[in-house]
């Protein structure tokens, strides 16, 4: 239970999660594909949740979310910007 207490959930807001997920290619030469996202999640021991309410959540240890998730944020921001013209 002590490990569970250290888990944080950060809501990145309404990012049209379903459309965003479908816009991310499986593979991407620039390192921004679904396979890259899964690799980063595994390396950082965090999870990106694409929710039915269009929100995207980052779940993991607080320190990881604060200091290590910039690559994930950049990846999501890249595709969100392409869909909507807005940055996160």
C-alpha positions as CSV (number, residue, x, y, z in Angstrom):
1,X,0.0,0.0,0.0
2,X,2.9,2.4,0.5
3,X,3.7,2.3,-3.2
4,X,0.1,3.0,-4.0
5,X,0.1,6.1,-1.9
6,X,2.9,7.6,-4.0
7,X,0.9,7.3,-7.2
8,X,-0.3,10.7,-8.6
9,X,-2.8,11.4,-11.3
10,X,-2.3,14.5,-13.4
11,X,-5.2,15.5,-15.7
12,X,-3.9,17.2,-18.8
13,X,-7.4,18.3,-19.6
14,X,-9.8,17.8,-22.5
15,X,-7.5,16.9,-25.4
16,X,-10.0,15.0,-27.5
17,X,-8.4,11.8,-26.4
18,X,-10.0,9.4,-28.9
19,X,-9.1,11.6,-31.9
20,X,-5.6,12.3,-30.5
21,X,-5.0,8.5,-30.0
22,X,-6.1,7.8,-33.5
23,X,-3.9,10.6,-34.9
24,X,-0.7,9.1,-33.4
25,X,1.0,6.7,-35.9
26,X,2.1,3.3,-34.6
27,X,5.6,4.0,-35.8
28,X,7.3,7.4,-36.3
29,X,10.8,8.0,-37.6
30,X,11.0,11.1,-35.3
31,X,10.3,9.0,-32.2
32,X,6.7,10.2,-31.7
33,X,4.7,7.0,-32.4
34,X,2.5,4.8,-30.3
35,X,5.4,2.3,-30.0
36,X,7.7,5.1,-28.7
37,X,5.0,6.2,-26.2
38,X,4.7,2.7,-24.9
39,X,8.5,2.5,-24.6
40,X,8.7,5.8,-22.7
41,X,5.9,4.7,-20.4
42,X,7.8,1.5,-19.6
43,X,11.1,3.3,-19.0
44,X,9.6,5.9,-16.7
45,X,7.1,3.6,-15.1
46,X,4.2,5.9,-15.8
47,X,1.0,5.4,-17.8
48,X,-0.8,7.7,-20.2
49,X,-4.6,7.2,-20.0
50,X,-6.8,8.2,-23.0
51,X,-10.2,8.6,-21.3
52,X,-13.7,8.3,-22.6
53,X,-14.4,11.9,-21.4
54,X,-11.8,13.2,-23.9
55,X,-9.3,13.9,-21.1
56,X,-5.8,12.5,-20.9
57,X,-4.3,11.5,-17.6
58,X,-0.7,10.9,-16.6
59,X,-0.4,8.4,-13.8
60,X,2.8,7.6,-11.9
61,X,5.1,8.7,-9.1
62,X,4.9,12.4,-8.4
63,X,8.6,13.0,-9.0
64,X,8.4,11.3,-12.4
65,X,5.4,13.3,-13.4
66,X,7.1,16.6,-12.4
67,X,10.6,15.9,-13.7
68,X,10.6,13.2,-16.3
69,X,7.5,13.3,-18.4
70,X,8.5,16.2,-20.7
71,X,9.0,13.7,-23.6
72,X,5.5,12.4,-23.2
73,X,4.1,15.9,-22.9
74,X,5.9,16.9,-26.0
75,X,4.6,13.9,-27.9
76,X,1.0,14.5,-26.9
77,X,1.4,18.3,-27.5
78,X,2.7,17.7,-31.0
79,X,-0.3,15.7,-32.1
80,X,-2.8,17.8,-30.1
81,X,-1.4,20.9,-31.8
82,X,-1.8,19.2,-35.2
83,X,-5.5,18.4,-34.4
84,X,-6.5,21.7,-32.8
85,X,-3.8,24.3,-33.3
86,X,-3.3,24.5,-29.5
87,X,-0.4,23.6,-27.3
88,X,-0.7,21.9,-23.9
